[in-house]
Amino acid sequence: MTKRLVRTQDDRMVGGVCGGLARYFDVDPVLVRLAFVLFTLAGGAGPLIYLVLLILMPLDTSAEE
C-alpha cells in the first residue's frame, strides 16, 4: 500500500494536519505539533504553514484500518 499525505479524521485536534503528517512520516503526532509550536514561536510561520497544509491536504476518507 502506498503512503498518501492526507489529513486524519481519527487523530486530530484542529484540522488533522499534524496527525496526517505524523502518520506519513511515521513519527509521534505530539512531535509534529511541537514543531508547529516552535515554528510559531521562532518566527510566526507555524500558523501560515498549517493553514496552507489545511487547504492543500485532502481529508482521509478511507475506512479506519
N, C-alpha and C positions, 0 to 999 in steps of 0.2 A: 504494500500500500504506500502510495506517495504521500509525503507530508504536504499539507496545504496551510498557508498562513491565513487563518480565519479568526474572527472574534468568537470567544467561547460564550455559551449560554449557561453552563453549569459552574464555571469558575470565574465569576465576575463580581466586581464591586460597583463599577460605574457602567462601563460600556463593553467590557470583556476584552479590551485590547491587551492588557498586561497578561491575562490568563492565556490568550491566544499566542502571544509572543513566547511566554514561558513554555507552553506545550510544543511550539515549533522548535525552539532551541533546547528543549529537554532540560530545563532548569526550574527551580522553585519559583512560583509566581511572586512570592514575597521579595525575592531579589530583584525582579523586574520592576515591581512597584517602588522599591527603594531607589533604584536607578532613576526613575522618573522624578522622585522627590529630590534627589541630588541634582539632576539637571535643572529643576525649578529653582533650587536654592543657589546654584552656581551662576546662573545667568538668565534664568527665566524662560528657557527654551522648552521645558517639560510640557507645559500645557499646550503649546503650539504643536509640538510633535505628536502628543496624544490626540489632539483634535484632527490633525491630518490623517493619522492612522485610523481613527474612528470613522472617518469618511471613506477612506480607501479600502480598508479591510472588509471583506464580506462577512456576514453573520453565518456561523456554523449552523446549517440546517439539517445535518445528518443526525441520525438517532444516537443516543448515548451508547458508548462502547461497552 
